[in-house]
Amino acid sequence: MTILATALPPEARAATESYENTAILSASDLLKAEYIRGPYHEILDPVPTAGFANQYTLRTTWGNHTVRGNDLLAQRLGEFEAIAKLEQASKSEEFEKALRAAAAKPFYMAGQTLQDPVGTAKKVGSGAMRFIRRAGEFTKRGGERSAHTDNAAQAVIGFSKQKREIAYELKVDPYTDNPTLQQHLDDMAWASFGGGFVVRVGTFAVGGAAGGVVSGLSTADDIAKSIRDNSPNDLSGANRTLLEEMGIDPATIDAFLQHEAISPTNQTIITRKLHDIRPAAGCTEFLKMLNSSQNTTEVLFFQRIILMVVNYHSEVSPVKQILNLNGLPALHLSNNNLVVPLSVDYGWWSEEADRLSEAIANYEPEFEVTKRIIYVSGTLSPLAKEQLTKRGLVVVDNAHTPLYR
């Protein structure tokens, strides 16, 4: 497969004459009202777009936060509500007594000094933009212990399992990189496991708007239960078995399972979803592209893409193969359409979009393409849609919009 760097016709090349400025948006134009303001947060205007991801500023009960991307926003909204539930439960005399009892036990202080399983995951990455820029650049030019592994002592005493069970009840990710939630989960798990605090049915019931989109990961309950019931090592073993069944080479599997930015939750969702599109070829290529991620933001970019792939596979046309379009996944469908799924919050007509569209338009895979389709999770500007259409591309946007208006 090759990409041809041939010149585009004049009518398409005219698209380069006028690029849009970086979009500055309003939360009310993007989100449903219940997500803009809640009992524990408010999303402030303006909402700039950075790297095709909306960048939100949130004023919350626990200080101000900058959140990049709609997937991470959905996750954080659920986490804020979970933190509030944990704080409410921790105000009781029963909880304080249980926490004191746990603190008196030898393993409690040992646990306090152990490695934070997610404390190093703090970098804010470029997400979609880095991969989109890489994919279009061709046209211009012509083993080790994971940070998410349970600490051995915590696993032996059962603390980790208790923490995962509490996270499941709250519908949040036990491996989140939110330090405030991690601390509250730790305290509740210690009080429950070491101090006898009773977590009753309904104690952590999550209601309101955020409760419907907690984590923003579209995690089916069977996956959520698997994350609850299995240690990271057990999840890794199960995921390895599924990946081997798909014929993925051992080196790629090792790099995926040992990647510090890919949590056990990310691993499990991505593995199960790849398994859902079997016997499609190219799963190794997808993981290799994913393994180039540098941080959580970029991992979520690929996780959203595989969710979109599964949706297209089941609802529109079966996927025959995942292709590598200069670092971006592209799909060869059974109807010989070529689909490029993009996890983009808001896309505007820019130099990067221009180069990417040229790369897609000139891409020559080893089959005769019927249609070339860009399948976007979020929204594109009218000018971006117009220019992409002029380039012969079919545009489908608003493909995954749990939060949008």
C-alpha positions in Angstrom: 0.0 0.0 0.0 1.3 3.4 -0.9 0.3 7.1 -0.5 0.6 9.0 -3.8 1.8 12.6 -3.4 0.3 13.7 -6.6 -1.0 17.3 -7.1 -4.7 17.8 -6.5 -6.8 19.5 -9.2 -7.1 23.3 -9.0 -10.6 23.3 -7.6 -9.5 21.1 -4.7 -6.2 23.0 -4.2 -8.2 26.2 -3.9 -9.2 24.9 -0.5 -5.8 26.0 0.9 -6.4 29.6 0.2 -8.5 30.3 3.3 -8.0 28.5 6.6 -10.1 29.2 9.7 -8.7 30.5 12.9 -8.5 28.2 15.9 -12.1 27.9 17.1 -13.2 29.6 20.4 -16.5 28.1 21.4 -19.1 28.5 24.1 -20.1 25.7 26.5 -23.8 26.4 25.8 -23.2 25.8 22.1 -21.6 22.4 22.8 -23.2 20.8 25.8 -26.5 20.0 27.3 -27.4 22.3 30.2 -27.2 19.6 32.8 -23.5 19.0 32.0 -22.5 22.7 32.0 -23.6 23.3 35.6 -24.2 20.8 38.4 -24.1 20.7 42.2 -20.3 20.2 42.2 -19.1 22.0 39.1 -19.5 24.7 36.5 -17.9 24.8 33.0 -16.7 28.3 32.2 -16.6 30.1 28.9 -14.8 30.4 26.6 -14.0 26.8 25.4 -11.0 27.0 23.1 -10.1 24.1 20.9 -6.6 22.8 21.1 -5.5 20.0 18.7 -9.1 19.4 17.7 -10.0 18.8 21.3 -12.2 21.1 23.3 -10.4 22.5 26.4 -12.7 23.0 29.3 -12.1 25.1 32.4 -14.1 23.8 35.3 -14.8 25.5 38.7 -15.5 22.7 41.1 -16.0 22.1 44.8 -12.4 20.9 44.8 -10.8 23.8 42.9 -10.4 24.7 39.3 -9.6 22.1 36.7 -8.6 22.1 33.0 -9.9 19.2 31.2 -9.0 18.4 27.6 -11.4 16.5 25.4 -15.0 15.4 25.6 -14.1 11.9 26.7 -12.1 13.1 29.6 -14.8 15.6 30.5 -17.4 12.9 30.7 -15.0 10.9 33.0 -14.4 13.9 35.3 -18.1 14.7 35.7 -18.8 11.3 37.0 -15.7 11.4 39.2 -16.8 14.7 40.8 -20.1 13.1 41.8 -18.3 10.1 43.1 -16.0 12.2 45.2 -19.0 14.0 46.7 -20.6 10.6 47.6 -17.4 9.4 49.2 -17.0 12.6 51.2 -20.6 12.4 52.3 -20.1 8.8 53.6 -16.8 9.7 55.3 -18.5 12.4 57.5 -20.2 9.7 59.6 -19.0 8.7 63.0 -19.0 5.1 61.8 -16.6 5.9 59.1 -14.2 7.9 61.3 -14.2 5.1 63.8 -13.4 2.5 61.1 -10.6 4.6 59.7 -9.0 4.9 63.1 -9.3 1.1 63.5 -7.6 0.6 60.1 -4.9 3.0 60.9 -4.0 1.1 64.1 -3.2 -2.1 62.1 0.3 -2.7 60.9 -0.5 -3.0 57.2 -2.2 0.4 57.0 1.0 2.5 57.5 2.9 0.2 55.1 0.2 0.8 52.5 0.6 4.6 52.9 4.2 4.4 51.8 3.6 2.2 48.8 3.8 3.3 45.2 0.8 5.3 43.9 -0.4 3.2 41.0 -1.5 6.2 39.0 0.4 9.1 40.4 2.8 9.5 37.5 0.0 9.8 34.9 -0.3 13.6 35.0 0.9 14.8 31.6 -1.6 16.6 29.3 -1.0 15.4 25.8 -1.8 16.6 22.3 -4.4 13.9 21.6 -5.9 13.9 18.1 -3.7 16.7 16.7 -0.4 14.8 16.9 -1.8 11.8 15.0 -3.6 13.9 12.4 -0.6 16.1 11.8 1.6 12.9 11.4 -0.9 11.4 8.9 -0.9 14.5 6.7 2.8 15.2 7.0 3.7 12.8 4.2 1.9 15.0 1.7 3.9 18.0 2.7 7.2 16.1 2.5 6.2 14.2 -0.5 7.9 -7.6 31.3 8.5 -4.5 33.4 6.2 -3.4 36.3 3.5 -1.2 35.1 2.6 2.0 37.0 -0.9 0.5 37.3 0.1 -2.9 38.8 -1.3 -3.6 42.2 1.2 -3.4 45.0 1.9 -6.9 46.2 1.2 -6.1 49.8 -2.1 -4.4 49.1 -3.2 -7.3 46.9 -2.3 -9.9 49.5 -4.3 -8.3 52.2 -7.3 -7.7 49.9 -7.2 -3.9 50.0 -7.0 -3.6 46.2 -10.0 -5.8 45.6 -12.0 -3.8 48.1 -11.0 -0.6 46.3 -12.1 -2.0 42.9 -15.5 -3.0 44.4 -16.1 0.5 45.7 -15.1 2.0 42.4 -17.5 -0.3 40.6 -20.4 0.8 42.9 -19.5 4.4 42.1 -19.2 3.6 38.3 -15.7 5.1 38.1 -12.4 3.7 37.0 -10.3 2.4 39.9 -7.2 3.3 37.8 -8.1 6.9 37.2 -5.4 9.5 37.2 -7.6 11.8 39.3 -5.5 12.2 42.5 -8.5 13.5 44.6 -10.6 10.5 43.7 -7.7 8.1 44.2 -7.2 9.4 47.8 -10.9 9.1 48.6 -11.1 5.6 47.2 -8.0 4.6 49.3 -9.5 6.0 52.5 -12.9 4.3 51.9 -11.2 1.0 51.0 -9.0 1.1 54.2 -12.0 2.0 56.4 -14.0 -0.8 54.8 -11.4 -3.5 54.6 -9.3 -2.7 57.6 -11.8 -1.0 59.9 -15.0 -2.8 59.2 -16.9 0.1 57.7 -20.0 -1.4 56.0 -20.7 -0.3 52.5 -24.5 -0.8 52.2 -26.5 -1.1 49.0 -27.2 2.4 47.8 -24.5 4.1 49.9 -22.8 5.3 46.7 -25.8 5.6 44.4 -24.8 8.0 41.6 -27.7 10.1 40.3 -28.1 13.2 38.3 -26.8 14.0 34.8 -23.2 12.8 35.5 -24.4 9.4 36.6 -25.4 8.6 33.0 -22.1 9.2 31.5 -19.6 8.4 34.2 -16.2 7.6 32.8 -17.4 8.5 29.2 -15.9 5.2 28.1 -19.0 3.3 27.1 -18.0 0.5 29.3 -20.4 -2.4 29.1 -21.3 -3.9 32.5 -19.5 -7.2 31.8 -16.3 -5.3 31.2 -16.8 -3.2 34.3 -17.4 -6.4 36.4 -14.3 -8.0 35.0 -12.2 -4.9 36.0 -13.9 -5.1 39.5 -13.3 -8.8 40.0 -9.7 -9.2 38.6 -6.4 -7.9 39.6 -4.3 -6.0 36.9 -2.2 -9.1 36.5 -5.2 -11.3 36.0 -6.7 -8.8 33.5 -3.4 -8.7 31.7 -3.3 -12.5 31.4 -6.9 -12.7 30.1 -6.2 -9.9 27.6 -3.0 -11.6 26.4 -5.0 -14.7 25.7 -7.5 -12.8 23.6 -4.8 -10.9 21.7 -3.0 -14.2 21.0 -6.2 -15.7 19.6 -6.3 -12.7 17.2 -2.9 -13.6 15.9 -1.2 -10.5 17.2 2.6 -10.9 17.6 4.1 -11.3 21.1 6.3 -8.1 20.9 3.3 -5.9 20.1 1.2 -7.6 22.9 4.0 -7.0 25.4 4.4 -3.3 24.4 0.6 -2.9 24.8 0.3 -4.6 28.1 3.3 -2.9 29.6 2.6 0.6 28.4 2.5 2.9 31.4 -0.1 5.3 29.9 -2.5 2.4 29.1 -4.3 1.4 32.3 -5.8 -2.0 33.0 -9.2 -0.5 32.2 -8.0 0.9 28.9 -6.3 -2.4 28.1 -9.4 -4.4 28.8 -11.9 -2.2 26.9 -9.6 -2.0 23.8 -8.8 -5.7 23.8 -12.5 -6.7 24.1 -13.5 -4.3 21.4 -10.8 -5.5 19.0 -12.0 -9.0 19.7 -15.6 -7.9 18.7 -14.5 -7.2 15.1 -12.7 -10.5 14.5 -11.9 -11.9 12.0 -10.9 -8.5 10.7 -7.3 -8.2 9.8 -4.9 -5.5 10.9 -5.4 -5.7 14.7 -1.7 -5.8 15.1 -1.4 -2.6 13.1 -4.0 -0.9 15.4 -2.1 -1.8 18.5 1.2 -0.6 17.0 -0.4 2.8 16.4 -1.9 2.8 19.8 1.5 1.9 21.4 2.9 5.1 20.1 0.7 7.1 22.5 2.6 9.2 25.0 -0.1 9.9 27.6 -3.6 9.2 28.8 -5.1 11.8 26.4 -3.7 10.0 23.4 -4.8 6.6 24.7 -8.3 7.9 25.0 -8.1 9.1 21.4 -7.5 5.5 20.2 -10.0 4.0 22.7 -12.7 6.2 21.2 -11.7 5.2 17.7 -12.0 1.4 18.5 -15.4 2.1 19.9 -16.3 3.9 16.7 -14.9 1.0 14.7 -17.1 -1.5 16.5 -20.1 0.6 16.0 -19.5 0.9 12.3 -18.7 -2.8 12.0 -22.0 -3.8 13.6 -24.3 -1.0 12.4 -23.1 -0.1 8.9 -20.7 -2.5 7.2 -18.4 -5.2 8.4 -14.7 -4.3 8.8 -12.4 -6.5 6.7 -9.1 -4.9 7.7 -7.7 -2.0 9.8 -5.1 -0.2 7.8 -2.3 2.2 8.9 -2.6 5.6 7.2 0.6 7.2 8.4 -0.3 6.5 12.1 -4.0 6.8 11.8 -6.3 3.8 11.6 -8.3 3.5 8.4 -10.9 0.8 7.7 -11.3 -1.4 4.6 -15.0 -2.4 4.7 -16.7 -5.4 3.1 -18.3 -3.0 0.6 -14.9 -1.7 -0.4 -15.4 1.7 1.2 -12.5 3.3 2.9 -13.4 4.8 6.3 -11.1 7.0 8.5 -12.6 7.2 12.0 -11.5 10.3 13.9 -11.9 11.1 17.6 -12.3 14.8 17.2 -14.4 17.1 19.4 -14.5 20.1 17.0 -12.8 20.2 13.6 -12.2 23.4 11.6 -10.6 24.0 8.2 -6.9 24.3 9.0 -3.5 23.4 7.4 -3.6 20.1 9.3 -7.1 19.3 8.1 -6.0 20.2 4.6 -3.0 17.9 4.6 -4.9 15.1 6.2 -7.7 15.3 3.6 -5.1 15.3 0.8 -3.5 12.2 2.3 -6.9 10.4 2.5 -7.9 11.5 -1.0 -4.6 10.2 -2.5 -4.3 7.0 -0.4 -4.1 4.0 -2.7 -4.7 0.7 -0.8 -4.6 -2.7 -2.4 -8.3 -2.6 -3.4 -10.5 -0.4 -5.5 -12.1 2.1 -3.2 -15.8 2.7 -3.7 -16.1 5.7 -1.3 -13.8 7.5 1.0 -15.5 8.4 4.2 -14.4 10.5 7.2 -16.3 9.3 10.3 -16.0 11.9 13.1 -17.0 11.5 16.7 -17.7 15.2 17.2 -18.6 18.2 15.0 -17.0 19.8 12.0 -17.3 23.4 10.9 -19.4 24.2 7.8 -16.3 25.3 5.9 -14.4 22.1 6.9 -17.3 20.0 5.6 -17.5 22.0 2.4 -13.8 21.6 1.7 -13.7 17.9 2.5 -16.6 17.3 0.2 -14.9 19.2 -2.6 -12.0 16.8 -2.1 -14.3 13.9 -2.9 -14.7 12.7 0.7 -18.0 11.7 2.4 -18.3 13.4 5.8 -20.2 11.8 8.7 -19.9 13.8 11.9 -21.6 13.7 15.3 -21.0 9.9 15.4 -20.5 9.7 19.2 -22.2 12.5 21.1 -23.3 11.6 24.6 -22.8 15.1 25.9 -23.4 17.3 22.9 -26.5 19.4 22.2 
